[in-house]
Amino acid sequence: MAITTYAELQSSIADFLNRDDLTSTIPTFISLAEANFNRTVRHWRMEKRSTAIVSAQYTGLPSDFLEPLRFSITSGTTRRLELLSQAQMLDRRQDSHNVTGDPRYYAMTDGSIELLPTPAADRTLEMVYYGSPPSLSGSNTSNWLLTYYPDAYLYGALVHSAPYLADDNRIQVWAALLQSAIDGINADSEKATYGGVGHKMKIRSY
């Protein structure tokens, strides 16, 4: 059976478990699998770009934000922001007497982006980041992860079914298949991202 939609995924999970009494529970298995994907899958299709006008020390993150790739100020001359730890941010802010200016640094602070210096005027912040794939539901019946990697969804849900069903013997089987699927997804992204770079010939000088 092909697995291309949320409904087909639920049916396949029930078939693999040979159960017809888990209709209300299978969506939870799928949601738990998606939470795991957000932690372990990093694919180029998850790369997102968002812009915001910033004029304060703190600005909110996109709702689907998982992990930063790069943050830049694109007003005027584009400048990539450098990541600081909380301690480094505090030290630099203290050393600069918290003067405003064009941001050069950022830190992840309390679910927000903290900029240093605090912008002296409106600036455009470009955020390139890994965003979570859209979750499956009755209204969102598919996404790129299900389209290209249905095995990951299937095995991810089955992993979470085992503890619920007290079927400890199957956990290792499903977990190994899931890990293989996730490794394949991440490897596919690496090949797509860097596969066209090719090898450079090094010429030795004398």
ABEGO torsion letter per residue (X at the ends): XBBABAAAAAAAAAAAAGBAAAAAAAAAAAAAAAAAAAAABBBAAABBBBBBBBABABBBBBAABABBABBBBABEBBBBBBBBBAAAAAAAAAAAGGBBEBBABBBBBGGBBBBOBBBABBBBBBBBBBBBBBBBBAABABBAAAAABAAAAAAAAAAAAAAAAGBAAAAAAAAAAAAAAAAAAAAAAAAAAAAAAEBBBBBBBX
